[in-house]
Amino acid sequence: MSDIQIQQVGKTFENKQENTSYTVFEHIDLHVKSGEFVSLLGPSGCGKSTLLNIVAGLENASTGTVLVGNREVKEPGADRGVVFQEAALMPWMSVLDNVIFAIKKQYSKQEAKERALEYLKLVHLSKFVDAYPHELSGGMKQRVSIARALAMDPEVLLMDEPFGALDEQTRSMLHKEVQYIWEQTGKTILFVTHNIRESILLSDRIVLMGVRPGGIVNIYDVPMARPRKSSDPVFAALEEQISQQLAGEIEKVMKEEMGDDYRSQKATLLYSSHRNMGDHI
């Protein structure tokens, strides 16, 4: 497996027609060690997904460098598997064929089929290899997406809020699936989430990103053995610590977006926003 080195990375979007620019974040320095599970957490608009896309090679950084296993990232590559919020399966293909399609250029026809079956078994979908996407639940579609990414045998797995659109029960089940897969494969995982409890349940470390122009506000170690329970006093203390710091970042967003209206609505908006980040997980 490989590590990820993010060195002084910044991202600015340019609007040439209006001659304006918008800086999402700047001076990001982060080292994700080989085999580590690290979550990116923060308010909407702080650049979590943008940073993940830069690591994936789907976007270019405006400044700085990203290395995966000491190789500079300049474009997408097979060393990085990506799982998005939407599974994006091809509806005319079976579950098995969706996975095979992603790796058919890497392996012979028989090898591709064997690998696809192996990873579908890993995500507990062996009985559904001949099913089509419309016959699957949301959680099952995401498991196919994870199997597809893993079948490519990437050195790192990049996950962009993969459970954000799922219901509570399905999300809880997939938390267990991802932990099992991580333990079985030893992959390096960079995971984007807006959910505090999800990040504590899954991660070795949690990177809290601040608002624009954003950066890393804090990095939290998660000093608990797996599997973790939200009833654990250490879990609750860490959740409260992160919630308090995240509340400050959310307040900055509100001040910017609401202007003069912010003061009159501060109490209602602030405390209904950050305390619900992770309910029912």
PyRosetta script that sets phi, psi and omega in degrees:
from pyrosetta import init, pose_from_sequence

init()
pose = pose_from_sequence("MSDIQIQQVGKTFENKQENTSYTVFEHIDLHVKSGEFVSLLGPSGCGKSTLLNIVAGLENASTGTVLVGNREVKEPGADRGVVFQEAALMPWMSVLDNVIFAIKKQYSKQEAKERALEYLKLVHLSKFVDAYPHELSGGMKQRVSIARALAMDPEVLLMDEPFGALDEQTRSMLHKEVQYIWEQTGKTILFVTHNIRESILLSDRIVLMGVRPGGIVNIYDVPMARPRKSSDPVFAALEEQISQQLAGEIEKVMKEEMGDDYRSQKATLLYSSHRNMGDHI")
pose.set_psi(1, 164.7)
pose.set_omega(1, -176.3)
pose.set_phi(2, -123.0)
pose.set_psi(2, 157.8)
pose.set_omega(2, 173.7)
pose.set_phi(3, -92.6)
pose.set_psi(3, 170.6)
pose.set_omega(3, 176.9)
pose.set_phi(4, -122.3)
pose.set_psi(4, 127.0)
pose.set_omega(4, 177.2)
pose.set_phi(5, -118.8)
pose.set_psi(5, 115.8)
pose.set_omega(5, 178.5)
pose.set_phi(6, -107.2)
pose.set_psi(6, 115.2)
pose.set_omega(6, -169.6)
pose.set_phi(7, -120.8)
pose.set_psi(7, 109.1)
pose.set_omega(7, 175.4)
pose.set_phi(8, 51.3)
pose.set_psi(8, 43.7)
pose.set_omega(8, -176.4)
pose.set_phi(9, -85.3)
pose.set_psi(9, 134.2)
pose.set_omega(9, 174.8)
pose.set_phi(10, -135.0)
pose.set_psi(10, 156.6)
pose.set_omega(10, 179.1)
pose.set_phi(11, -138.7)
pose.set_psi(11, 122.5)
pose.set_omega(11, 176.4)
pose.set_phi(12, -126.1)
pose.set_psi(12, 129.2)
pose.set_omega(12, 176.8)
pose.set_phi(13, -95.5)
pose.set_psi(13, 132.1)
pose.set_omega(13, -178.8)
pose.set_phi(14, -105.2)
pose.set_psi(14, 135.9)
pose.set_omega(14, 172.3)
pose.set_phi(15, -111.5)
pose.set_psi(15, 95.5)
pose.set_omega(15, -173.8)
pose.set_phi(16, -68.4)
pose.set_psi(16, -30.9)
pose.set_omega(16, -179.7)
pose.set_phi(17, -65.6)
pose.set_psi(17, -40.8)
pose.set_omega(17, -178.9)
pose.set_phi(18, -98.0)
pose.set_psi(18, -1.0)
pose.set_omega(18, -179.8)
pose.set_phi(19, 55.8)
pose.set_psi(19, 45.5)
pose.set_omega(19, 178.4)
pose.set_phi(20, -127.6)
pose.set_psi(20, 164.2)
pose.set_omega(20, 177.6)
pose.set_phi(21, -139.5)
pose.set_psi(21, 158.2)
pose.set_omega(21, -176.4)
pose.set_phi(22, -140.0)
pose.set_psi(22, 114.2)
pose.set_omega(22, -179.1)
pose.set_phi(23, -92.3)
pose.set_psi(23, 119.7)
pose.set_omega(23, -179.4)
pose.set_phi(24, -81.3)
pose.set_psi(24, -51.0)
pose.set_omega(24, 176.9)
pose.set_phi(25, -153.8)
pose.set_psi(25, 166.5)
pose.set_omega(25, 179.3)
pose.set_phi(26, -152.1)
pose.set_psi(26, 155.5)
pose.set_omega(26, 175.3)
pose.set_phi(27, 56.5)
pose.set_psi(27, 44.8)
pose.set_omega(27, 176.9)
pose.set_phi(28, -83.0)
pose.set_psi(28, 121.0)
pose.set_omega(28, 174.6)
pose.set_phi(29, -122.1)
pose.set_psi(29, 121.4)
pose.set_omega(29, -179.0)
pose.set_phi(30, -154.5)
pose.set_psi(30, 134.4)
pose.set_omega(30, 175.5)
pose.set_phi(31, -117.8)
pose.set_psi(31, 114.8)
pose.set_omega(31, 174.7)
pose.set_phi(32, -99.0)
pose.set_psi(32, 114.5)
pose.set_omega(32, -175.0)
pose.set_phi(33, -71.8)
pose.set_psi(33, 155.9)
pose.set_omega(33, 179.0)
pose.set_phi(34, -57.9)
pose.set_psi(34, 128.2)
pose.set_omega(34, -179.9)
pose.set_phi(35, 80.9)
pose.set_psi(35, 5.1)
pose.set_omega(35, -178.0)
pose.set_phi(36, -90.3)
pose.set_psi(36, 151.0)
pose.set_omega(36, 175.5)
pose.set_phi(37, -111.4)
pose.set_psi(37, 111.5)
pose.set_omega(37, -176.7)
pose.set_phi(38, -123.3)
pose.set_psi(38, 132.8)
pose.set_omega(38, 177.9)
pose.set_phi(39, -106.0)
pose.set_psi(39, 141.6)
pose.set_omega(39, 170.6)
pose.set_phi(40, -100.8)
pose.set_psi(40, 120.7)
pose.set_omega(40, -176.0)
pose.set_phi(41, -125.5)
pose.set_psi(41, 145.8)
pose.set_omega(41, 176.8)
pose.set_phi(42, 166.7)
pose.set_psi(42, 171.0)
pose.set_omega(42, -179.3)
pose.set_phi(43, -68.6)
pose.set_psi(43, 161.0)
pose.set_omega(43, 177.7)
pose.set_phi(44, -57.8)
pose.set_psi(44, 137.0)
pose.set_omega(44, 177.4)
pose.set_phi(45, 91.1)
pose.set_psi(45, -0.2)
pose.set_omega(45, -177.7)
pose.set_phi(46, -81.4)
pose.set_psi(46, -12.0)
pose.set_omega(46, 175.0)
pose.set_phi(47, 103.4)
pose.set_psi(47, 17.2)
pose.set_omega(47, -179.4)
pose.set_phi(48, -58.3)
pose.set_psi(48, -53.1)
pose.set_omega(48, -178.0)
pose.set_phi(49, -68.8)
pose.set_psi(49, -35.3)
pose.set_omega(49, 177.4)
pose.set_phi(50, -62.0)
pose.set_psi(50, -43.0)
pose.set_omega(50, 178.1)
pose.set_phi(51, -63.7)
pose.set_psi(51, -42.5)
pose.set_omega(51, 178.0)
pose.set_phi(52, -61.4)
pose.set_psi(52, -41.6)
pose.set_omega(52, 180.0)
pose.set_phi(53, -65.2)
pose.set_psi(53, -31.5)
pose.set_omega(53, 176.8)
pose.set_phi(54, -68.4)
pose.set_psi(54, -42.2)
pose.set_omega(54, 176.5)
pose.set_phi(55, -63.2)
pose.set_psi(55, -36.9)
pose.set_omega(55, 179.9)
pose.set_phi(56, -72.0)
pose.set_psi(56, -18.0)
pose.set_omega(56, -176.1)
pose.set_phi(57, 85.6)
pose.set_psi(57, 11.3)
pose.set_omega(57, 179.5)
pose.set_phi(58, -84.6)
pose.set_psi(58, -19.3)
pose.set_omega(58, 174.3)
pose.set_phi(59, -135.7)
pose.set_psi(59, 154.4)
pose.set_omega(59, 177.2)
pose.set_phi(60, -97.3)
pose.set_psi(60, 140.4)
pose.set_omega(60, 174.0)
pose.set_phi(61, -73.5)
pose.set_psi(61, 147.2)
pose.set_omega(61, 175.9)
pose.set_phi(62, -77.6)
pose.set_psi(62, -34.4)
pose.set_omega(62, 177.3)
pose.set_phi(63, -140.6)
pose.set_psi(63, 157.8)
pose.set_omega(63, 173.8)
pose.set_phi(64, 87.1)
pose.set_psi(64, -174.8)
pose.set_omega(64, -172.7)
pose.set_phi(65, -140.1)
pose.set_psi(65, 144.3)
pose.set_omega(65, 171.9)
pose.set_phi(66, -119.5)
pose.set_psi(66, 130.7)
pose.set_omega(66, 177.3)
pose.set_phi(67, -119.8)
pose.set_psi(67, 135.9)
pose.set_omega(67, 171.0)
pose.set_phi(68, -119.9)
pose.set_psi(68, 113.4)
pose.set_omega(68, -176.0)
pose.set_phi(69, 59.2)
pose.set_psi(69, 39.0)
pose.set_omega(69, 179.6)
pose.set_phi(70, 69.2)
pose.set_psi(70, 10.2)
pose.set_omega(70, 174.8)
pose.set_phi(71, -107.6)
pose.set_psi(71, 128.2)
pose.set_omega(71, -177.5)
pose.set_phi(72, -69.3)
pose.set_psi(72, 135.0)
pose.set_omega(72, 179.1)
pose.set_phi(73, -85.1)
pose.set_psi(73, 120.8)
pose.set_omega(73, 177.8)
pose.set_phi(74, -126.4)
pose.set_psi(74, -15.5)
pose.set_omega(74, -178.6)
pose.set_phi(75, -161.4)
pose.set_psi(75, 169.9)
pose.set_omega(75, 176.4)
pose.set_phi(76, -59.8)
pose.set_psi(76, 152.4)
pose.set_omega(76, 179.9)
pose.set_phi(77, -154.1)
pose.set_psi(77, 160.4)
pose.set_omega(77, -178.8)
pose.set_phi(78, -68.8)
pose.set_psi(78, -12.5)
pose.set_omega(78, 177.8)
pose.set_phi(79, -76.8)
pose.set_psi(79, -7.9)
pose.set_omega(79, -179.7)
pose.set_phi(80, -128.0)
pose.set_psi(80, 114.7)
pose.set_omega(80, 175.1)
pose.set_phi(81, -95.0)
pose.set_psi(81, 139.5)
pose.set_omega(81, -176.0)
pose.set_phi(82, -122.3)
pose.set_psi(82, 132.6)
pose.set_omega(82, 174.4)
pose.set_phi(83, -120.1)
pose.set_psi(83, 119.4)
pose.set_omega(83, -177.5)
pose.set_phi(84, -96.5)
pose.set_psi(84, 175.4)
pose.set_omega(84, 179.6)
pose.set_phi(85, -63.7)
pose.set_psi(85, -37.3)
pose.set_omega(85, 176.0)
pose.set_phi(86, -98.8)
pose.set_psi(86, 135.7)
pose.set_omega(86, -174.5)
pose.set_phi(87, -66.7)
pose.set_psi(87, -28.6)
pose.set_omega(87, 177.0)
pose.set_phi(88, 52.9)
pose.set_psi(88, 49.8)
pose.set_omega(88, 176.5)
pose.set_phi(89, -85.7)
pose.set_psi(89, 152.1)
pose.set_omega(89, 177.4)
pose.set_phi(90, -82.5)
pose.set_psi(90, 115.0)
pose.set_omega(90, -169.7)
pose.set_phi(91, -65.1)
pose.set_psi(91, -22.6)
pose.set_omega(91, -178.5)
pose.set_phi(92, -86.8)
pose.set_psi(92, -1.7)
pose.set_omega(92, -179.8)
pose.set_phi(93, -110.1)
pose.set_psi(93, 147.5)
pose.set_omega(93, 174.8)
pose.set_phi(94, -69.4)
pose.set_psi(94, 169.2)
pose.set_omega(94, 176.6)
pose.set_phi(95, -55.1)
pose.set_psi(95, -48.4)
pose.set_omega(95, -179.0)
pose.set_phi(96, -61.2)
pose.set_psi(96, -45.2)
pose.set_omega(96, -177.9)
pose.set_phi(97, -68.1)
pose.set_psi(97, -30.9)
pose.set_omega(97, 176.1)
pose.set_phi(98, -62.1)
pose.set_psi(98, -39.6)
pose.set_omega(98, 179.5)
pose.set_phi(99, -74.5)
pose.set_psi(99, -43.2)
pose.set_omega(99, 179.8)
pose.set_phi(100, -59.6)
pose.set_psi(100, -40.2)
pose.set_omega(100, -177.3)
pose.set_phi(101, -56.5)
pose.set_psi(101, -36.5)
pose.set_omega(101, -176.6)
pose.set_phi(102, -71.4)
pose.set_psi(102, -20.1)
pose.set_omega(102, -173.9)
pose.set_phi(103, -123.5)
pose.set_psi(103, 8.2)
pose.set_omega(103, -172.5)
pose.set_phi(104, -66.8)
pose.set_psi(104, -22.4)
pose.set_omega(104, 177.9)
pose.set_phi(105, -84.4)
pose.set_psi(105, -17.2)
pose.set_omega(105, -178.5)
pose.set_phi(106, -88.1)
pose.set_psi(106, -28.1)
pose.set_omega(106, -171.8)
pose.set_phi(107, -133.8)
pose.set_psi(107, 163.0)
pose.set_omega(107, 173.1)
pose.set_phi(108, -66.4)
pose.set_psi(108, 167.1)
pose.set_omega(108, -177.7)
pose.set_phi(109, -57.8)
pose.set_psi(109, -43.9)
pose.set_omega(109, -179.3)
pose.set_phi(110, -70.0)
pose.set_psi(110, -41.9)
pose.set_omega(110, 179.1)
pose.set_phi(111, -63.5)
pose.set_psi(111, -40.9)
pose.set_omega(111, 179.6)
pose.set_phi(112, -62.5)
pose.set_psi(112, -42.0)
pose.set_omega(112, 178.9)
pose.set_phi(113, -64.5)
pose.set_psi(113, -43.1)
pose.set_omega(113, -179.8)
pose.set_phi(114, -63.5)
pose.set_psi(114, -41.6)
pose.set_omega(114, 178.7)
pose.set_phi(115, -66.4)
pose.set_psi(115, -42.3)
pose.set_omega(115, 179.9)
pose.set_phi(116, -60.1)
pose.set_psi(116, -45.2)
pose.set_omega(116, 178.9)
pose.set_phi(117, -64.4)
pose.set_psi(117, -37.7)
pose.set_omega(117, 179.7)
pose.set_phi(118, -61.5)
pose.set_psi(118, -45.7)
pose.set_omega(118, -176.5)
pose.set_phi(119, -80.4)
pose.set_psi(119, -27.0)
pose.set_omega(119, 172.0)
pose.set_phi(120, -67.3)
pose.set_psi(120, -32.6)
pose.set_omega(120, 174.3)
pose.set_phi(121, -67.2)
pose.set_psi(121, -38.6)
pose.set_omega(121, -179.9)
pose.set_phi(122, -61.3)
pose.set_psi(122, -34.4)
pose.set_omega(122, 179.2)
pose.set_phi(123, -97.9)
pose.set_psi(123, 15.0)
pose.set_omega(123, 173.2)
pose.set_phi(124, 62.2)
pose.set_psi(124, 46.2)
pose.set_omega(124, 178.0)
pose.set_phi(125, -124.6)
pose.set_psi(125, 22.5)
pose.set_omega(125, -178.4)
pose.set_phi(126, -58.1)
pose.set_psi(126, -32.5)
pose.set_omega(126, -178.1)
pose.set_phi(127, -79.5)
pose.set_psi(127, -4.1)
pose.set_omega(127, -174.9)
pose.set_phi(128, -120.3)
pose.set_psi(128, 19.4)
pose.set_omega(128, -175.6)
pose.set_phi(129, -63.1)
pose.set_psi(129, -27.8)
pose.set_omega(129, -178.6)
pose.set_phi(130, -96.8)
pose.set_psi(130, 0.8)
pose.set_omega(130, 179.3)
pose.set_phi(131, -76.8)
pose.set_psi(131, 161.5)
pose.set_omega(131, 177.4)
pose.set_phi(132, -109.1)
pose.set_psi(132, 156.1)
pose.set_omega(132, -174.6)
pose.set_phi(133, -50.8)
pose.set_psi(133, -37.1)
pose.set_omega(133, -177.8)
pose.set_phi(134, -68.4)
pose.set_psi(134, -13.4)
pose.set_omega(134, 179.1)
pose.set_phi(135, -92.7)
pose.set_psi(135, -0.1)
pose.set_omega(135, -175.2)
pose.set_phi(136, -106.4)
pose.set_psi(136, 153.1)
pose.set_omega(136, 172.0)
pose.set_phi(137, -77.0)
pose.set_psi(137, 169.5)
pose.set_omega(137, 178.9)
pose.set_phi(138, -59.6)
pose.set_psi(138, -41.9)
pose.set_omega(138, 179.9)
pose.set_phi(139, -65.7)
pose.set_psi(139, -37.9)
pose.set_omega(139, 179.0)
pose.set_phi(140, -67.6)
pose.set_psi(140, -37.7)
pose.set_omega(140, 177.2)
pose.set_phi(141, -61.9)
pose.set_psi(141, -40.9)
pose.set_omega(141, 179.2)
pose.set_phi(142, -67.2)
pose.set_psi(142, -34.0)
pose.set_omega(142, 176.7)
pose.set_phi(143, -66.3)
pose.set_psi(143, -35.8)
pose.set_omega(143, 174.1)
pose.set_phi(144, -63.5)
pose.set_psi(144, -42.5)
pose.set_omega(144, 179.6)
pose.set_phi(145, -61.6)
pose.set_psi(145, -40.8)
pose.set_omega(145, 177.9)
pose.set_phi(146, -66.0)
pose.set_psi(146, -43.6)
pose.set_omega(146, 178.1)
pose.set_phi(147, -60.5)
pose.set_psi(147, -41.0)
pose.set_omega(147, 179.6)
pose.set_phi(148, -61.6)
pose.set_psi(148, -43.9)
pose.set_omega(148, 179.0)
pose.set_phi(149, -66.0)
pose.set_psi(149, -41.8)
pose.set_omega(149, -178.2)
pose.set_phi(150, -69.2)
pose.set_psi(150, -33.4)
pose.set_omega(150, -178.6)
pose.set_phi(151, -62.1)
pose.set_psi(151, -24.6)
pose.set_omega(151, 177.9)
pose.set_phi(152, -75.4)
pose.set_psi(152, -6.3)
pose.set_omega(152, -179.4)
pose.set_phi(153, 54.0)
pose.set_psi(153, 54.6)
pose.set_omega(153, 179.1)
pose.set_phi(154, -73.6)
pose.set_psi(154, 156.7)
pose.set_omega(154, 176.4)
pose.set_phi(155, -76.7)
pose.set_psi(155, -31.8)
pose.set_omega(155, 176.7)
pose.set_phi(156, -131.8)
pose.set_psi(156, 151.9)
pose.set_omega(156, 178.3)
pose.set_phi(157, -116.4)
pose.set_psi(157, 124.3)
pose.set_omega(157, -178.2)
pose.set_phi(158, -109.7)
pose.set_psi(158, 122.5)
pose.set_omega(158, -173.8)
pose.set_phi(159, -125.0)
pose.set_psi(159, 119.1)
pose.set_omega(159, -174.7)
pose.set_phi(160, -105.9)
pose.set_psi(160, 93.3)
pose.set_omega(160, -178.7)
pose.set_phi(161, 44.5)
pose.set_psi(161, 54.7)
pose.set_omega(161, -173.5)
pose.set_phi(162, -67.4)
pose.set_psi(162, -16.9)
pose.set_omega(162, -177.6)
pose.set_phi(163, -113.4)
pose.set_psi(163, 8.8)
pose.set_omega(163, -173.7)
pose.set_phi(164, -62.0)
pose.set_psi(164, -30.1)
pose.set_omega(164, -175.7)
pose.set_phi(165, -97.4)
pose.set_psi(165, 6.3)
pose.set_omega(165, -174.6)
pose.set_phi(166, -98.5)
pose.set_psi(166, 158.5)
pose.set_omega(166, 178.4)
pose.set_phi(167, -74.6)
pose.set_psi(167, 167.7)
pose.set_omega(167, -174.3)
pose.set_phi(168, -56.3)
pose.set_psi(168, -48.3)
pose.set_omega(168, -176.3)
pose.set_phi(169, -66.1)
pose.set_psi(169, -42.7)
pose.set_omega(169, -179.9)
pose.set_phi(170, -66.2)
pose.set_psi(170, -41.6)
pose.set_omega(170, 179.4)
pose.set_phi(171, -60.9)
pose.set_psi(171, -43.1)
pose.set_omega(171, 179.6)
pose.set_phi(172, -62.1)
pose.set_psi(172, -41.5)
pose.set_omega(172, 178.9)
pose.set_phi(173, -64.0)
pose.set_psi(173, -42.1)
pose.set_omega(173, -177.9)
pose.set_phi(174, -71.7)
pose.set_psi(174, -25.7)
pose.set_omega(174, 172.1)
pose.set_phi(175, -57.9)
pose.set_psi(175, -44.6)
pose.set_omega(175, 179.3)
pose.set_phi(176, -66.0)
pose.set_psi(176, -39.5)
pose.set_omega(176, 179.6)
pose.set_phi(177, -62.0)
pose.set_psi(177, -46.1)
pose.set_omega(177, -177.1)
pose.set_phi(178, -66.3)
pose.set_psi(178, -39.9)
pose.set_omega(178, 176.4)
pose.set_phi(179, -62.0)
pose.set_psi(179, -41.4)
pose.set_omega(179, 179.1)
pose.set_phi(180, -63.5)
pose.set_psi(180, -45.9)
pose.set_omega(180, -179.5)
pose.set_phi(181, -62.6)
pose.set_psi(181, -43.9)
pose.set_omega(181, 179.7)
pose.set_phi(182, -61.2)
pose.set_psi(182, -42.8)
pose.set_omega(182, 179.3)
pose.set_phi(183, -67.2)
pose.set_psi(183, -35.9)
pose.set_omega(183, -178.1)
pose.set_phi(184, -75.7)
pose.set_psi(184, -34.9)
pose.set_omega(184, -173.6)
pose.set_phi(185, -100.8)
pose.set_psi(185, -25.0)
pose.set_omega(185, -177.5)
pose.set_phi(186, 69.4)
pose.set_psi(186, 19.6)
pose.set_omega(186, -179.1)
pose.set_phi(187, -66.0)
pose.set_psi(187, 149.0)
pose.set_omega(187, 168.4)
pose.set_phi(188, -78.1)
pose.set_psi(188, 126.5)
pose.set_omega(188, -176.2)
pose.set_phi(189, -123.8)
pose.set_psi(189, 128.9)
pose.set_omega(189, 170.3)
pose.set_phi(190, -113.5)
pose.set_psi(190, 121.2)
pose.set_omega(190, -165.2)
pose.set_phi(191, -126.6)
pose.set_psi(191, 122.1)
pose.set_omega(191, 177.8)
pose.set_phi(192, -94.3)
pose.set_psi(192, 132.0)
pose.set_omega(192, 177.0)
pose.set_phi(193, -151.4)
pose.set_psi(193, 157.6)
pose.set_omega(193, 170.6)
pose.set_phi(194, -108.2)
pose.set_psi(194, 5.6)
pose.set_omega(194, -171.1)
pose.set_phi(195, -107.1)
pose.set_psi(195, 116.6)
pose.set_omega(195, -174.9)
pose.set_phi(196, -62.1)
pose.set_psi(196, -49.3)
pose.set_omega(196, -176.6)
pose.set_phi(197, -64.1)
pose.set_psi(197, -38.0)
pose.set_omega(197, 177.4)
pose.set_phi(198, -59.9)
pose.set_psi(198, -43.6)
pose.set_omega(198, -179.0)
pose.set_phi(199, -65.2)
pose.set_psi(199, -37.5)
pose.set_omega(199, 179.4)
pose.set_phi(200, -71.0)
pose.set_psi(200, -39.0)
pose.set_omega(200, 179.8)
pose.set_phi(201, -61.7)
pose.set_psi(201, -36.5)
pose.set_omega(201, -168.7)
pose.set_phi(202, -101.6)
pose.set_psi(202, -28.5)
pose.set_omega(202, -160.7)
pose.set_phi(203, -96.5)
pose.set_psi(203, 154.0)
pose.set_omega(203, 164.7)
pose.set_phi(204, -80.5)
pose.set_psi(204, -40.0)
pose.set_omega(204, 177.2)
pose.set_phi(205, -139.2)
pose.set_psi(205, 151.4)
pose.set_omega(205, 178.4)
pose.set_phi(206, -120.8)
pose.set_psi(206, 124.6)
pose.set_omega(206, 179.7)
pose.set_phi(207, -102.2)
pose.set_psi(207, 111.9)
pose.set_omega(207, 178.9)
pose.set_phi(208, -90.2)
pose.set_psi(208, 120.6)
pose.set_omega(208, 179.4)
pose.set_phi(209, -101.5)
pose.set_psi(209, 144.2)
pose.set_omega(209, -178.3)
pose.set_phi(210, -97.7)
pose.set_psi(210, 177.7)
pose.set_omega(210, -174.4)
pose.set_phi(211, -80.9)
pose.set_psi(211, 166.7)
pose.set_omega(211, -171.0)
pose.set_phi(212, -63.7)
pose.set_psi(212, 146.3)
pose.set_omega(212, -15.3)
pose.set_phi(213, -66.5)
pose.set_psi(213, 119.3)
pose.set_omega(213, -166.9)
pose.set_phi(214, -81.7)
pose.set_psi(214, 177.3)
pose.set_omega(214, 177.3)
pose.set_phi(215, -173.6)
pose.set_psi(215, -170.9)
pose.set_omega(215, 178.0)
pose.set_phi(216, -85.9)
pose.set_psi(216, 119.5)
pose.set_omega(216, 179.7)
pose.set_phi(217, -84.4)
pose.set_psi(217, -42.2)
pose.set_omega(217, -178.6)
pose.set_phi(218, -161.5)
pose.set_psi(218, 156.9)
pose.set_omega(218, 173.6)
pose.set_phi(219, -126.0)
pose.set_psi(219, 124.7)
pose.set_omega(219, -176.4)
pose.set_phi(220, -108.5)
pose.set_psi(220, 127.1)
pose.set_omega(220, 168.1)
pose.set_phi(221, -78.5)
pose.set_psi(221, 145.2)
pose.set_omega(221, 177.8)
pose.set_phi(222, -107.8)
pose.set_psi(222, 98.5)
pose.set_omega(222, -170.1)
pose.set_phi(223, -89.1)
pose.set_psi(223, 49.8)
pose.set_omega(223, -177.9)
pose.set_phi(224, -130.8)
pose.set_psi(224, 141.0)
pose.set_omega(224, 174.9)
pose.set_phi(225, -72.0)
pose.set_psi(225, 153.0)
pose.set_omega(225, 175.6)
pose.set_phi(226, -93.6)
pose.set_psi(226, 151.1)
pose.set_omega(226, -3.0)
pose.set_phi(227, -75.4)
pose.set_psi(227, 152.6)
pose.set_omega(227, -175.4)
pose.set_phi(228, -106.1)
pose.set_psi(228, 151.5)
pose.set_omega(228, 178.4)
pose.set_phi(229, -125.8)
pose.set_psi(229, 137.0)
pose.set_omega(229, -179.0)
pose.set_phi(230, -66.3)
pose.set_psi(230, -15.2)
pose.set_omega(230, 177.9)
pose.set_phi(231, -80.1)
pose.set_psi(231, -11.3)
pose.set_omega(231, 178.4)
pose.set_phi(232, -64.0)
pose.set_psi(232, 129.6)
pose.set_omega(232, 179.8)
pose.set_phi(233, -57.1)
pose.set_psi(233, -35.1)
pose.set_omega(233, 178.3)
pose.set_phi(234, -66.4)
pose.set_psi(234, -39.8)
pose.set_omega(234, 176.8)
pose.set_phi(235, -60.2)
pose.set_psi(235, -49.7)
pose.set_omega(235, -177.3)
pose.set_phi(236, -62.6)
pose.set_psi(236, -39.3)
pose.set_omega(236, -179.3)
pose.set_phi(237, -66.5)
pose.set_psi(237, -41.9)
pose.set_omega(237, 178.8)
pose.set_phi(238, -67.1)
pose.set_psi(238, -39.8)
pose.set_omega(238, 178.1)
pose.set_phi(239, -60.7)
pose.set_psi(239, -42.9)
pose.set_omega(239, 179.7)
pose.set_phi(240, -66.3)
pose.set_psi(240, -40.1)
pose.set_omega(240, 179.5)
pose.set_phi(241, -62.1)
pose.set_psi(241, -46.1)
pose.set_omega(241, 179.5)
pose.set_phi(242, -67.5)
pose.set_psi(242, -40.0)
pose.set_omega(242, -179.5)
pose.set_phi(243, -59.0)
pose.set_psi(243, -43.0)
pose.set_omega(243, -178.6)
pose.set_phi(244, -64.7)
pose.set_psi(244, -42.8)
pose.set_omega(244, -180.0)
pose.set_phi(245, -71.4)
pose.set_psi(245, -37.3)
pose.set_omega(245, 177.9)
pose.set_phi(246, -65.4)
pose.set_psi(246, -34.6)
pose.set_omega(246, 178.5)
pose.set_phi(247, -58.3)
pose.set_psi(247, -38.1)
pose.set_omega(247, 178.0)
pose.set_phi(248, -64.2)
pose.set_psi(248, -37.6)
pose.set_omega(248, 178.5)
pose.set_phi(249, -70.2)
pose.set_psi(249, -38.8)
pose.set_omega(249, 177.9)
pose.set_phi(250, -64.6)
pose.set_psi(250, -37.0)
pose.set_omega(250, 179.3)
pose.set_phi(251, -62.8)
pose.set_psi(251, -38.0)
pose.set_omega(251, 177.6)
pose.set_phi(252, -62.9)
pose.set_psi(252, -40.9)
pose.set_omega(252, 178.6)
pose.set_phi(253, -62.5)
pose.set_psi(253, -44.2)
pose.set_omega(253, -179.3)
pose.set_phi(254, -62.3)
pose.set_psi(254, -43.5)
pose.set_omega(254, 179.9)
pose.set_phi(255, -59.6)
pose.set_psi(255, -41.0)
pose.set_omega(255, -178.8)
pose.set_phi(256, -69.7)
pose.set_psi(256, -42.0)
pose.set_omega(256, -174.1)
pose.set_phi(257, -80.5)
pose.set_psi(257, -32.7)
pose.set_omega(257, -173.7)
pose.set_phi(258, -98.7)
pose.set_psi(258, -19.3)
pose.set_omega(258, 178.9)
pose.set_phi(259, 58.9)
pose.set_psi(259, -127.3)
pose.set_omega(259, -176.5)
pose.set_phi(260, -66.0)
pose.set_psi(260, -22.6)
pose.set_omega(260, -179.5)
pose.set_phi(261, -75.5)
pose.set_psi(261, -11.1)
pose.set_omega(261, -172.6)
pose.set_phi(262, -63.6)
pose.set_psi(262, -46.0)
pose.set_omega(262, -173.3)
pose.set_phi(263, -60.0)
pose.set_psi(263, -39.5)
pose.set_omega(263, -175.4)
pose.set_phi(264, -71.9)
pose.set_psi(264, -22.7)
pose.set_omega(264, -176.5)
pose.set_phi(265, -114.7)
pose.set_psi(265, 9.3)
pose.set_omega(265, -172.4)
pose.set_phi(266, -54.3)
pose.set_psi(266, -52.9)
pose.set_omega(266, -173.2)
pose.set_phi(267, -61.7)
pose.set_psi(267, -47.4)
pose.set_omega(267, -177.0)
pose.set_phi(268, -63.7)
pose.set_psi(268, -47.6)
pose.set_omega(268, -174.7)
pose.set_phi(269, -73.5)
pose.set_psi(269, -43.2)
pose.set_omega(269, -175.4)
pose.set_phi(270, -63.8)
pose.set_psi(270, -49.6)
pose.set_omega(270, -173.2)
pose.set_phi(271, -82.1)
pose.set_psi(271, -14.3)
pose.set_omega(271, 173.2)
pose.set_phi(272, -87.3)
pose.set_psi(272, -9.4)
pose.set_omega(272, -176.6)
pose.set_phi(273, -90.3)
pose.set_psi(273, -56.7)
pose.set_omega(273, -170.6)
pose.set_phi(274, -82.6)
pose.set_psi(274, -25.9)
pose.set_omega(274, -176.2)
pose.set_phi(275, -75.5)
pose.set_psi(275, -17.6)
pose.set_omega(275, 178.5)
pose.set_phi(276, -90.1)
pose.set_psi(276, -0.6)
pose.set_omega(276, -178.7)
pose.set_phi(277, -77.6)
pose.set_psi(277, 85.4)
pose.set_omega(277, 179.1)
pose.set_phi(278, 127.5)
pose.set_psi(278, 1.9)
pose.set_omega(278, 178.8)
pose.set_phi(279, -59.3)
pose.set_psi(279, 143.3)
pose.set_omega(279, 173.1)
pose.set_phi(280, 70.0)
pose.set_psi(280, 15.9)
pose.set_omega(280, 178.2)
pose.set_phi(281, -91.6)
pose.dump_pdb("model.pdb")
